[in-house]
Amino acid sequence: MNISSIVIAVVGIVITVFFTASYNRYKDVFDYEKTFLWHREMNGKQVREILKNIIIAGAWLILIGAGFYIIISVIS
């Protein structure tokens, strides 16, 4: 059984869904409007950039987990 690749993909799904919801919350904030993310003062553009990069990392985890699952399934 290939548990590690499934865990990587599930972690990627959780990260992507959670941070997409957070991204949607900051979607209507103007670019240079002051706001807080993780108790740090930032502007809207910085917040969206950070959340977008985390969403991209989560998507990569999904792809890597699925790819490893397929590769290991074919080899086994």
Secondary structure, DSSP 8 states (H G I E B T S, - for coil): --HHHHHHHHHHHHHHHHHHHHHHHTTTS-TT-EEEETTEEEEHHHHHHHHHHHHHHHHHHHHHHHHHHHHHHHH-
